[in-house]
Amino acid sequence: MIRILSVDDHPLLRSGIGALIGTQPDMQLVGEASNGKEAVQLHQELNPDVTLMDLQMPGMNGLDASYPAKFLTNSASAAAAS
């Protein structure tokens, strides 16, 4: 099972990503965050296999959030979108 964390400041996009992941038998949406700060916190708590992250978000953006998330866990894969 691939455990996925979705990070985007647009709720509709997060909802759509969650719906798509929900149709895949080998994937599970383990969490959602609306900004980089939440993403880092959830990444520490949930240790997802993959993090789908928007690059342009208010506060801490996706690029800034990806560095602490990568170093705070053993294995971290990220896909960024803008």
Buried (B, 14 or more C-beta within 10 A) or exposed (E): EEBBBBBBBEEEBBEEBEEEBEEEEEBBBBBBBBBBBBBBBBBEEBBBBBBBBBBEBEEBBBBBBBEBBBEEBEEBEBEBEE
